Amino acid sequence: MRPLILVTPDVTVRQVVGVDRRVYELNATYCDAVEEAGGLPLVAPCAASADVVTEHLARADGVLLTGGDFDVDPRLYGHRPHPKLGTLKPDRTDYERALAQAALHRGLPVLGVCGGMQVLNVVLGGTLWQDLPDERPSEIVHSQKFDRRQPAHAVDLVPGSLLARLYGNTRIHVNTSHHQAVRDPGRGVRITGTAEDGLPEALEVDGQTFCVGVQWHPETLSPTDTDPRPRAVYAGLLEAARVHASKRGR
């Protein structure tokens, strides 16, 4: 059986015939990347109650925290909101925090992509830059305006890190679409990938079999001569999920 990977969707409110409706949305490339790597994606409804989270994780072999057009509430890490703070989605963030905390407690494989990486860091007690152009200006543009299937800048991976082993290289080229990023790493968080301006682009968490965050969107990138396996981190997630499933007798 394919390992089951919980995939978190975005939550928004839309008017349908004059009535506000909560709507789940998800870029299909997340599920495509999980399937391509050999997994069975399951889009999880955002319900933060402990019993629902427990039921979800009882069936899962891994968790994928996705990105999206939202910011993490800075009050969750003890900071005041910056004037350029973006849209907050408390329903989504509450669910992803509860899911991540419970998944880490169970030792489930976890991958955080873009905003998912930021959520992971906050869950572990870290902080974020709330608006990079204002708080940490750089010559490197961290929100590209062109086709995100193409890379925008390089990321240097720490030699010997899990990501360096997965990609078979210590320098990869990534796309970019974010105005927030990891500021202070959380408990057990090691920064294992940085942009050329020193901004954290990848993290790994000590004491976990697989807990990785990447600031870019590997599921969107196209293979190139220099980066033939842009979705290698998804392969790593599924490899860890298979091990977890086998321990459960699946």
MIZA-701648 format. One record per residue (C-alpha): residue in three letters; x, y, z; residue number from 1. Coordinates in Angstrom, 3 decimals, padded with zeros to 6 digits. Layout:
BEGIN
<atom r="ALA" c1="X" c2="Y" c3="Z" k="NUM"/>
...
//
This chain:
BEGIN
<atom r="MET" c1="000.000" c2="000.000" c3="000.000" k="1"/>
<atom r="ARG" c1="001.129" c2="003.553" c3="-000.678" k="2"/>
<atom r="PRO" c1="002.034" c2="005.545" c3="002.455" k="3"/>
<atom r="LEU" c1="-000.743" c2="007.997" c3="003.321" k="4"/>
<atom r="ILE" c1="000.357" c2="011.633" c3="003.486" k="5"/>
<atom r="LEU" c1="-001.903" c2="014.261" c3="005.068" k="6"/>
<atom r="VAL" c1="-001.798" c2="017.446" c3="002.970" k="7"/>
<atom r="THR" c1="-003.018" c2="020.716" c3="004.490" k="8"/>
<atom r="PRO" c1="-005.180" c2="022.975" c3="002.301" k="9"/>
<atom r="ASP" c1="-005.681" c2="026.715" c3="002.391" k="10"/>
<atom r="VAL" c1="-008.873" c2="028.069" c3="003.953" k="11"/>
<atom r="THR" c1="-010.685" c2="031.101" c3="002.612" k="12"/>
<atom r="VAL" c1="-014.143" c2="032.648" c3="002.793" k="13"/>
<atom r="ARG" c1="-016.110" c2="033.253" c3="-000.389" k="14"/>
<atom r="GLN" c1="-019.572" c2="034.559" c3="-001.012" k="15"/>
<atom r="VAL" c1="-021.872" c2="032.012" c3="-002.648" k="16"/>
<atom r="VAL" c1="-025.314" c2="033.398" c3="-003.502" k="17"/>
<atom r="GLY" c1="-024.783" c2="036.125" c3="-000.927" k="18"/>
<atom r="VAL" c1="-023.732" c2="033.736" c3="001.849" k="19"/>
<atom r="ASP" c1="-020.182" c2="033.476" c3="003.258" k="20"/>
<atom r="ARG" c1="-018.783" c2="029.988" c3="002.799" k="21"/>
<atom r="ARG" c1="-015.520" c2="028.507" c3="004.118" k="22"/>
<atom r="VAL" c1="-013.704" c2="027.026" c3="001.142" k="23"/>
<atom r="TYR" c1="-010.691" c2="024.709" c3="001.019" k="24"/>
<atom r="GLU" c1="-008.192" c2="025.371" c3="-001.776" k="25"/>
<atom r="LEU" c1="-005.003" c2="023.581" c3="-002.750" k="26"/>
<atom r="ASN" c1="-002.560" c2="023.796" c3="-005.634" k="27"/>
<atom r="ALA" c1="-002.742" c2="020.340" c3="-007.228" k="28"/>
<atom r="THR" c1="001.046" c2="020.199" c3="-007.651" k="29"/>
<atom r="TYR" c1="001.414" c2="019.289" c3="-003.948" k="30"/>
<atom r="CYS" c1="-000.646" c2="016.141" c3="-004.400" k="31"/>
<atom r="ASP" c1="001.016" c2="015.459" c3="-007.756" k="32"/>
<atom r="ALA" c1="004.448" c2="015.526" c3="-006.092" k="33"/>
<atom r="VAL" c1="003.314" c2="013.150" c3="-003.335" k="34"/>
<atom r="GLU" c1="001.837" c2="010.726" c3="-005.887" k="35"/>
<atom r="GLU" c1="004.947" c2="010.961" c3="-008.088" k="36"/>
<atom r="ALA" c1="007.082" c2="010.008" c3="-005.084" k="37"/>
<atom r="GLY" c1="004.889" c2="006.964" c3="-004.403" k="38"/>
<atom r="GLY" c1="002.510" c2="008.308" c3="-001.772" k="39"/>
<atom r="LEU" c1="-001.242" c2="008.566" c3="-001.353" k="40"/>
<atom r="PRO" c1="-002.167" c2="012.204" c3="-000.645" k="41"/>
<atom r="LEU" c1="-005.172" c2="012.926" c3="001.565" k="42"/>
<atom r="VAL" c1="-006.309" c2="016.540" c3="001.822" k="43"/>
<atom r="ALA" c1="-007.129" c2="017.144" c3="005.478" k="44"/>
<atom r="PRO" c1="-009.949" c2="019.463" c3="006.626" k="45"/>
<atom r="CYS" c1="-008.752" c2="022.183" c3="008.977" k="46"/>
<atom r="ALA" c1="-010.248" c2="021.176" c3="012.318" k="47"/>
<atom r="ALA" c1="-008.009" c2="021.959" c3="015.277" k="48"/>
<atom r="SER" c1="-009.827" c2="019.899" c3="017.919" k="49"/>
<atom r="ALA" c1="-007.523" c2="017.393" c3="019.577" k="50"/>
<atom r="ASP" c1="-009.673" c2="014.356" c3="018.775" k="51"/>
<atom r="VAL" c1="-009.833" c2="015.184" c3="015.057" k="52"/>
<atom r="VAL" c1="-006.068" c2="015.726" c3="014.876" k="53"/>
<atom r="THR" c1="-005.534" c2="012.424" c3="016.707" k="54"/>
<atom r="GLU" c1="-007.825" c2="010.571" c3="014.278" k="55"/>
<atom r="HIS" c1="-006.052" c2="012.057" c3="011.270" k="56"/>
<atom r="LEU" c1="-002.612" c2="011.131" c3="012.514" k="57"/>
<atom r="ALA" c1="-003.682" c2="007.637" c3="013.549" k="58"/>
<atom r="ARG" c1="-004.198" c2="006.913" c3="009.850" k="59"/>
<atom r="ALA" c1="-001.276" c2="008.883" c3="008.414" k="60"/>
<atom r="ASP" c1="002.297" c2="007.921" c3="007.592" k="61"/>
<atom r="GLY" c1="003.467" c2="011.503" c3="007.046" k="62"/>
<atom r="VAL" c1="002.383" c2="015.150" c3="006.974" k="63"/>
<atom r="LEU" c1="002.841" c2="017.848" c3="004.336" k="64"/>
<atom r="LEU" c1="002.369" c2="021.437" c3="005.553" k="65"/>
<atom r="THR" c1="001.793" c2="023.472" c3="002.405" k="66"/>
<atom r="GLY" c1="002.374" c2="027.119" c3="001.548" k="67"/>
<atom r="GLY" c1="-000.121" c2="029.765" c3="000.537" k="68"/>
<atom r="ASP" c1="-001.042" c2="033.421" c3="000.547" k="69"/>
<atom r="PHE" c1="-001.061" c2="033.913" c3="004.321" k="70"/>
<atom r="ASP" c1="001.183" c2="034.991" c3="007.201" k="71"/>
<atom r="VAL" c1="001.673" c2="033.446" c3="010.634" k="72"/>
<atom r="ASP" c1="000.305" c2="035.658" c3="013.413" k="73"/>
<atom r="PRO" c1="003.401" c2="037.217" c3="015.070" k="74"/>
<atom r="ARG" c1="001.658" c2="037.177" c3="018.449" k="75"/>
<atom r="LEU" c1="002.192" c2="033.409" c3="018.377" k="76"/>
<atom r="TYR" c1="005.931" c2="034.049" c3="018.748" k="77"/>
<atom r="GLY" c1="005.727" c2="037.095" c3="021.005" k="78"/>
<atom r="HIS" c1="006.125" c2="039.883" c3="018.445" k="79"/>
<atom r="ARG" c1="003.895" c2="042.816" c3="017.609" k="80"/>
<atom r="PRO" c1="002.355" c2="042.879" c3="014.121" k="81"/>
<atom r="HIS" c1="004.422" c2="044.729" c3="011.533" k="82"/>
<atom r="PRO" c1="002.590" c2="047.317" c3="009.367" k="83"/>
<atom r="LYS" c1="003.272" c2="045.159" c3="006.296" k="84"/>
<atom r="LEU" c1="002.025" c2="041.939" c3="007.848" k="85"/>
<atom r="GLY" c1="-000.088" c2="040.064" c3="005.309" k="86"/>
<atom r="THR" c1="-003.351" c2="038.157" c3="005.574" k="87"/>
<atom r="LEU" c1="-003.818" c2="036.020" c3="008.684" k="88"/>
<atom r="LYS" c1="-005.774" c2="032.761" c3="008.495" k="89"/>
<atom r="PRO" c1="-006.250" c2="031.679" c3="012.119" k="90"/>
<atom r="ASP" c1="-008.342" c2="028.575" c3="011.317" k="91"/>
<atom r="ARG" c1="-005.639" c2="027.232" c3="009.069" k="92"/>
<atom r="THR" c1="-002.744" c2="028.201" c3="011.338" k="93"/>
<atom r="ASP" c1="-004.392" c2="026.744" c3="014.454" k="94"/>
<atom r="TYR" c1="-004.954" c2="023.445" c3="012.667" k="95"/>
<atom r="GLU" c1="-001.455" c2="023.276" c3="011.190" k="96"/>
<atom r="ARG" c1="000.125" c2="024.093" c3="014.548" k="97"/>
<atom r="ALA" c1="-001.902" c2="021.396" c3="016.300" k="98"/>
<atom r="LEU" c1="-001.166" c2="018.921" c3="013.518" k="99"/>
<atom r="ALA" c1="002.561" c2="019.662" c3="013.500" k="100"/>
<atom r="GLN" c1="002.875" c2="019.453" c3="017.292" k="101"/>
<atom r="ALA" c1="001.064" c2="016.113" c3="017.415" k="102"/>
<atom r="ALA" c1="002.959" c2="014.727" c3="014.409" k="103"/>
<atom r="LEU" c1="006.314" c2="015.616" c3="015.960" k="104"/>
<atom r="HIS" c1="005.239" c2="014.050" c3="019.264" k="105"/>
<atom r="ARG" c1="004.420" c2="010.832" c3="017.388" k="106"/>
<atom r="GLY" c1="007.632" c2="010.943" c3="015.357" k="107"/>
<atom r="LEU" c1="005.778" c2="011.122" c3="012.032" k="108"/>
<atom r="PRO" c1="007.705" c2="012.356" c3="008.986" k="109"/>
<atom r="VAL" c1="006.885" c2="016.031" c3="008.351" k="110"/>
<atom r="LEU" c1="007.678" c2="018.290" c3="005.396" k="111"/>
<atom r="GLY" c1="006.933" c2="022.018" c3="005.577" k="112"/>
<atom r="VAL" c1="006.917" c2="023.939" c3="002.276" k="113"/>
<atom r="CYS" c1="007.261" c2="027.758" c3="002.227" k="114"/>
<atom r="GLY" c1="004.656" c2="028.897" c3="004.774" k="115"/>
<atom r="GLY" c1="004.731" c2="025.352" c3="006.138" k="116"/>
<atom r="MET" c1="008.406" c2="025.792" c3="007.002" k="117"/>
<atom r="GLN" c1="007.538" c2="028.992" c3="008.841" k="118"/>
<atom r="VAL" c1="004.767" c2="027.270" c3="010.796" k="119"/>
<atom r="LEU" c1="007.189" c2="024.496" c3="011.790" k="120"/>
<atom r="ASN" c1="009.699" c2="026.999" c3="013.116" k="121"/>
<atom r="VAL" c1="007.055" c2="028.850" c3="015.141" k="122"/>
<atom r="VAL" c1="005.683" c2="025.579" c3="016.564" k="123"/>
<atom r="LEU" c1="009.208" c2="024.854" c3="017.835" k="124"/>
<atom r="GLY" c1="009.515" c2="028.258" c3="019.512" k="125"/>
<atom r="GLY" c1="011.233" c2="030.205" c3="016.719" k="126"/>
<atom r="THR" c1="010.443" c2="033.615" c3="015.241" k="127"/>
<atom r="LEU" c1="009.991" c2="035.060" c3="011.757" k="128"/>
<atom r="TRP" c1="010.906" c2="038.112" c3="009.755" k="129"/>
<atom r="GLN" c1="007.458" c2="039.596" c3="009.119" k="130"/>
<atom r="ASP" c1="008.375" c2="041.520" c3="005.957" k="131"/>
<atom r="LEU" c1="011.726" c2="040.913" c3="004.307" k="132"/>
<atom r="PRO" c1="011.878" c2="044.022" c3="002.086" k="133"/>
<atom r="ASP" c1="011.322" c2="046.255" c3="005.113" k="134"/>
<atom r="GLU" c1="013.043" c2="044.336" c3="007.923" k="135"/>
<atom r="ARG" c1="015.831" c2="042.546" c3="006.037" k="136"/>
<atom r="PRO" c1="016.426" c2="044.180" c3="002.655" k="137"/>
<atom r="SER" c1="018.611" c2="042.279" c3="000.213" k="138"/>
<atom r="GLU" c1="019.796" c2="042.390" c3="-003.379" k="139"/>
<atom r="ILE" c1="018.230" c2="038.961" c3="-003.812" k="140"/>
<atom r="VAL" c1="014.541" c2="039.142" c3="-004.678" k="141"/>
<atom r="HIS" c1="012.656" c2="036.566" c3="-002.613" k="142"/>
<atom r="SER" c1="009.375" c2="036.829" c3="-004.511" k="143"/>
<atom r="GLN" c1="009.947" c2="036.259" c3="-008.211" k="144"/>
<atom r="LYS" c1="007.654" c2="037.781" c3="-010.819" k="145"/>
<atom r="PHE" c1="008.357" c2="035.234" c3="-013.563" k="146"/>
<atom r="ASP" c1="007.434" c2="031.576" c3="-014.160" k="147"/>
<atom r="ARG" c1="007.880" c2="029.706" c3="-010.875" k="148"/>
<atom r="ARG" c1="008.706" c2="026.527" c3="-012.705" k="149"/>
<atom r="GLN" c1="012.089" c2="028.198" c3="-013.218" k="150"/>
<atom r="PRO" c1="014.662" c2="028.866" c3="-010.461" k="151"/>
<atom r="ALA" c1="015.336" c2="032.379" c3="-009.186" k="152"/>
<atom r="HIS" c1="018.401" c2="031.989" c3="-006.962" k="153"/>
<atom r="ALA" c1="020.806" c2="029.452" c3="-005.495" k="154"/>
<atom r="VAL" c1="020.621" c2="027.756" c3="-002.098" k="155"/>
<atom r="ASP" c1="023.711" c2="026.380" c3="-000.377" k="156"/>
<atom r="LEU" c1="023.056" c2="023.204" c3="001.614" k="157"/>
<atom r="VAL" c1="025.121" c2="022.192" c3="004.633" k="158"/>
<atom r="PRO" c1="027.453" c2="019.313" c3="003.647" k="159"/>
<atom r="GLY" c1="026.298" c2="016.066" c3="005.233" k="160"/>
<atom r="SER" c1="022.790" c2="017.359" c3="005.896" k="161"/>
<atom r="LEU" c1="019.782" c2="015.243" c3="004.990" k="162"/>
<atom r="LEU" c1="018.882" c2="017.661" c3="002.187" k="163"/>
<atom r="ALA" c1="022.399" c2="017.585" c3="000.743" k="164"/>
<atom r="ARG" c1="022.205" c2="013.791" c3="000.662" k="165"/>
<atom r="LEU" c1="018.760" c2="013.815" c3="-000.927" k="166"/>
<atom r="TYR" c1="019.771" c2="016.256" c3="-003.665" k="167"/>
<atom r="GLY" c1="023.254" c2="014.808" c3="-004.108" k="168"/>
<atom r="ASN" c1="024.692" c2="018.321" c3="-004.077" k="169"/>
<atom r="THR" c1="025.482" c2="021.187" c3="-001.730" k="170"/>
<atom r="ARG" c1="024.216" c2="023.868" c3="-004.124" k="171"/>
<atom r="ILE" c1="020.796" c2="023.791" c3="-005.737" k="172"/>
<atom r="HIS" c1="018.703" c2="026.390" c3="-007.541" k="173"/>
<atom r="VAL" c1="015.214" c2="027.194" c3="-006.340" k="174"/>
<atom r="ASN" c1="012.157" c2="029.306" c3="-007.059" k="175"/>
<atom r="THR" c1="010.954" c2="031.846" c3="-004.511" k="176"/>
<atom r="SER" c1="007.644" c2="033.322" c3="-003.432" k="177"/>
<atom r="HIS" c1="007.686" c2="034.702" c3="000.111" k="178"/>
<atom r="HIS" c1="007.988" c2="037.920" c3="002.072" k="179"/>
<atom r="GLN" c1="008.447" c2="036.212" c3="005.465" k="180"/>
<atom r="ALA" c1="011.210" c2="033.863" c3="006.584" k="181"/>
<atom r="VAL" c1="012.839" c2="032.232" c3="009.600" k="182"/>
<atom r="ARG" c1="014.481" c2="034.796" c3="011.877" k="183"/>
<atom r="ASP" c1="015.427" c2="032.923" c3="015.067" k="184"/>
<atom r="PRO" c1="015.460" c2="029.109" c3="014.746" k="185"/>
<atom r="GLY" c1="013.280" c2="027.185" c3="017.186" k="186"/>
<atom r="ARG" c1="014.224" c2="024.375" c3="019.576" k="187"/>
<atom r="GLY" c1="016.248" c2="021.684" c3="017.854" k="188"/>
<atom r="VAL" c1="016.037" c2="023.517" c3="014.521" k="189"/>
<atom r="ARG" c1="019.185" c2="023.477" c3="012.391" k="190"/>
<atom r="ILE" c1="019.390" c2="025.778" c3="009.388" k="191"/>
<atom r="THR" c1="020.721" c2="023.496" c3="006.657" k="192"/>
<atom r="GLY" c1="020.151" c2="025.708" c3="003.623" k="193"/>
<atom r="THR" c1="020.747" c2="029.418" c3="003.012" k="194"/>
<atom r="ALA" c1="020.442" c2="031.846" c3="000.123" k="195"/>
<atom r="GLU" c1="023.508" c2="033.802" c3="-000.924" k="196"/>
<atom r="ASP" c1="022.381" c2="036.679" c3="001.307" k="197"/>
<atom r="GLY" c1="022.393" c2="034.357" c3="004.325" k="198"/>
<atom r="LEU" c1="018.608" c2="034.068" c3="004.609" k="199"/>
<atom r="PRO" c1="017.489" c2="030.662" c3="005.931" k="200"/>
<atom r="GLU" c1="016.020" c2="028.577" c3="003.112" k="201"/>
<atom r="ALA" c1="015.897" c2="025.115" c3="004.688" k="202"/>
<atom r="LEU" c1="015.726" c2="023.595" c3="008.149" k="203"/>
<atom r="GLU" c1="015.958" c2="020.167" c3="009.731" k="204"/>
<atom r="VAL" c1="014.886" c2="019.234" c3="013.250" k="205"/>
<atom r="ASP" c1="017.099" c2="017.222" c3="015.573" k="206"/>
<atom r="GLY" c1="015.628" c2="014.140" c3="017.210" k="207"/>
<atom r="GLN" c1="013.183" c2="013.437" c3="014.377" k="208"/>
<atom r="THR" c1="013.549" c2="010.761" c3="011.712" k="209"/>
<atom r="PHE" c1="012.384" c2="013.243" c3="009.059" k="210"/>
<atom r="CYS" c1="011.335" c2="016.798" c3="009.824" k="211"/>
<atom r="VAL" c1="012.347" c2="019.194" c3="007.068" k="212"/>
<atom r="GLY" c1="011.292" c2="022.664" c3="005.997" k="213"/>
<atom r="VAL" c1="012.089" c2="024.291" c3="002.659" k="214"/>
<atom r="GLN" c1="011.315" c2="027.907" c3="001.827" k="215"/>
<atom r="TRP" c1="010.895" c2="027.262" c3="-001.896" k="216"/>
<atom r="HIS" c1="008.303" c2="025.231" c3="-003.846" k="217"/>
<atom r="PRO" c1="010.009" c2="022.053" c3="-005.115" k="218"/>
<atom r="GLU" c1="006.692" c2="020.654" c3="-006.351" k="219"/>
<atom r="THR" c1="006.515" c2="023.477" c3="-008.931" k="220"/>
<atom r="LEU" c1="010.094" c2="023.420" c3="-010.230" k="221"/>
<atom r="SER" c1="010.972" c2="021.822" c3="-013.552" k="222"/>
<atom r="PRO" c1="014.098" c2="019.645" c3="-013.901" k="223"/>
<atom r="THR" c1="017.192" c2="021.295" c3="-015.383" k="224"/>
<atom r="ASP" c1="020.694" c2="020.121" c3="-016.291" k="225"/>
<atom r="THR" c1="022.071" c2="021.519" c3="-013.014" k="226"/>
<atom r="ASP" c1="019.101" c2="020.395" c3="-010.888" k="227"/>
<atom r="PRO" c1="017.716" c2="017.195" c3="-012.416" k="228"/>
<atom r="ARG" c1="015.711" c2="016.159" c3="-009.307" k="229"/>
<atom r="PRO" c1="013.996" c2="019.307" c3="-008.008" k="230"/>
<atom r="ARG" c1="011.445" c2="017.240" c3="-006.030" k="231"/>
<atom r="ALA" c1="014.048" c2="015.131" c3="-004.201" k="232"/>
<atom r="VAL" c1="012.746" c2="016.308" c3="-000.820" k="233"/>
<atom r="TYR" c1="009.384" c2="014.682" c3="-001.616" k="234"/>
<atom r="ALA" c1="011.194" c2="011.424" c3="-002.304" k="235"/>
<atom r="GLY" c1="012.805" c2="011.801" c3="001.119" k="236"/>
<atom r="LEU" c1="009.427" c2="012.352" c3="002.767" k="237"/>
<atom r="LEU" c1="008.004" c2="009.213" c3="001.156" k="238"/>
<atom r="GLU" c1="011.042" c2="007.117" c3="002.008" k="239"/>
<atom r="ALA" c1="010.614" c2="008.082" c3="005.673" k="240"/>
<atom r="ALA" c1="006.850" c2="007.478" c3="005.446" k="241"/>
<atom r="ARG" c1="007.428" c2="003.962" c3="004.091" k="242"/>
<atom r="VAL" c1="009.653" c2="003.170" c3="007.066" k="243"/>
<atom r="HIS" c1="006.983" c2="004.511" c3="009.421" k="244"/>
<atom r="ALA" c1="004.284" c2="002.468" c3="007.683" k="245"/>
<atom r="SER" c1="006.354" c2="-000.731" c3="007.883" k="246"/>
<atom r="LYS" c1="006.811" c2="-000.250" c3="011.628" k="247"/>
<atom r="ARG" c1="003.030" c2="-000.117" c3="011.925" k="248"/>
<atom r="GLY" c1="002.735" c2="-003.320" c3="009.943" k="249"/>
<atom r="ARG" c1="001.320" c2="-001.732" c3="006.826" k="250"/>
//
